[in-house]
Amino acid sequence: MITMHELAREDVQLVEETLAGNPLSFQLLVERYQERIFALVRHYAKSAVEVEDIAQDTFLKAYRRLETFQRQSSFSTWLYRIAVNTALDFLKRTGRSPVQAVEDPELSASPVRGQAGSGVAITAPDAHLRKEEIARITHEVLGELPEIFRTVLVLREFEDMPYQQMAEVLGISIGTIESRLFRARARFKEAMIRLHPEFATPD
């Protein structure tokens, strides 16, 4: 099985080949990461068409900016950064970001109600509730969160991204990641209970 280090090294080689004039090498990068990018941007879009548009825009931007890839981080981290920014730009461009990051969560003095728990996974009260329905509800609740909270949840809980990589993608410290993630989980829980009280569990 190929290691992460070997994968990163292969990515750099494909980038170099692309810059040398071989577009097929970039196509290999697209094929390698398109599933992960589609999964990421799905949390910001309302339809399959929008998901495809954001993903395609992400890869187009990556191709056009390939010379700016400094190799200080992995290609996947660099690509994720472009994908997140492209998704947020899409929300603003379409006027669908009414819940903005109006506060700095690290400076806010307002208390967070409830406990954050260990994650954002939800358990259906009906064991037969379809996976698609759970995904729809999760997507709905994520849409209620300020962008800064939604993004850290998506990267950590749904993409299983390590803290260090999250810090590189978002350009913030690991301490800020931890603080923001704690508050994001609490916000998610509050929004879930408000929108779907059937998921509330006794304290």
Residue, then its C-alpha position, 0 to 999 in steps of 0.5 A: m500500500i502506498t504511504m502518504h509520503e510516497l503519495a505526496r512525492e508522486d503528486v509533486q512529480l505530477v505537478e512538475e510534469t504538468l508544468a513541463g507541458n504534460p496535461l495528462s499528468f494533471q488529469l491524473l491528479v484530478e482523478r486522484y482527488q476528485e472524489r474527495i473534493f466532490a465530498l468536501v464541496r457537497h457540504y456547501a452546495k444545494s444540488a449536484v449541479e452546484v457541486e460539480d460547478i464548484a469542483q470543476d472551478t476548484f480544479l480549473k483554479a488549481y491548474r491555472r495557479l499550479e506555478t504558485f504551488q510552493r511544495q511547503s505543504s502537500f498538494s492535497t492540502w494546497l488543493y483543499r485550500i482552493a476548494v474551501n475558498t472556492a466554495l465560500d466564494f460561491l456562497k457569497r456570489t450566490g447570496r446564500s451566506p446569510v449566516q456570516a462569521v460575525e464574531d471571532p470565536e476566540l474573542s467572544a465572551s458569550p457562553v456556549r450552551g451545552q457541551a460539545g461532545s466528541g463529534v457531530a454524528i447523529t443517531a436516528p431515533d428510528a433505526h430504519l431512518r434512511k442514510e440519505e435522510i440523515a445526510r440531508i438533515t446533517h447538511e441542513v444543520l451545517g447550513e445554519l452555522p457560520e462559515i468559520f464553524r461549518t468549515v472546521l466541522v466539515l474538514r475534521e468530522f467529515e473529511d477526517m483531516p488531521y489538525q495540522q493539515m486543517a491549520e495549513v488549509l485554513g491558515i490558522s494555528i492548531g490552537t485556533i482550530e481546537s477552540r473553533l472546533f469545540r464551539a462548532r460542535a456545540r453550535f451544531k448540537e444547538a442547531m440540531i436540537r432546535l431544528h430537529p428536537e426528536f434527536a435531543t437526548p436527555d442530559 
